[in-house]
Amino acid sequence: MLTLTDNAATAVKTISSQIPTEGGGLRIRDTGPDTGFELALATTPETGDAVVETDGARVFVDSSASDALGDRVLDADISEDGSVRFALGVRD
């Protein structure tokens, strides 16, 4: 199952605060082998999504992405201007 670093959890919570619902989060969808993954805000998980929660941060992972990201960790770099850059790494 995908895990989140502390930085990623903070970034997801900050970004998700823009959603006008308590159950919202960041959704990761597999868009295919040539295009990778898509990240988007979502008010709720879709049917079949795995829900990853870390320190109040919610990430919804579609079933195709869940298989591909099972041994991965999501990290984030938050710049001084507030922009966020996500990266995937291999879990130790």
N, C-alpha and C positions, 0 to 999 in steps of 0.2 A: 504494500500500500504506500502511496506517495506520502512523504512527510514534509513538514515545513520547518524552516529555520526560524529563529526568533525574529530576524529581520523580515522574512516573508510574512509571518503572522502579523506583525505590526503594519506592513504595507497593505495586506489584504483587509485588515480592520479599517484602516484609514480610507481606502478606496471604497469599501463596502458601505461606509457611513453615508455615501451619496445616494444609496438606495432607500426609498421611503418605506421600508418594511424591516422588521426585526430579523426575519429569517433569511435575508439575502446573503449573497456571497459572490465569490469569483468562480466562474465556470470555465473548465478546461475541456476543449473538444478536439478530438483527433480529426484533422482535415485531410489526411492522406499522406502517403509516403513522400510525395514530392513537395508538400506544403507545410507539413509539421503540425503544430498545435495552434489553436485559437483561444485567446483568453477574452472573456467578456463578463460584465456584471450580470447577475441573474437574481431575480426576486425569490426564486425557489429552485430546488433541484428538479431536473426532469426525470421522468420514469427511467429507471435503470442506472441513474447516476450514483456513484459512490460519494459519500459525504465525508470529508476529512475536516476535523475540527481541532484547532490548536490554539489554546489561550483565547478563545472567543472568535477566532478567525475561521470562517467557513469557506471551504473550497469544494465545488461540485465537479466531479470528474466523470465524463461520459464513459460508457463501458469499453469502447475501443481504446481510449486514452488510458484507462485504468490498467489494462493489460500491459501497455507499453511503458507506463510510469511506475509499475509496481516496486521497482528497486531504486527509485529516484528520490531526490530531495529538491524541493523548490526553495530557492534563495532569492533575495531581493536586495537591490542597491538603491537606496533612497538618497537622491542628491539634495544639495542645499536649497534648490529652487522648488523642491517637492516632487519632482518627476521620479518615476519608479521604473526600474529595469529589472525584469525577472530573468532568472537563469535556472536551468536544471543541471543537477550534478548527480553522481552516483553515490549512493549511500554506502558508508563503510561497513 
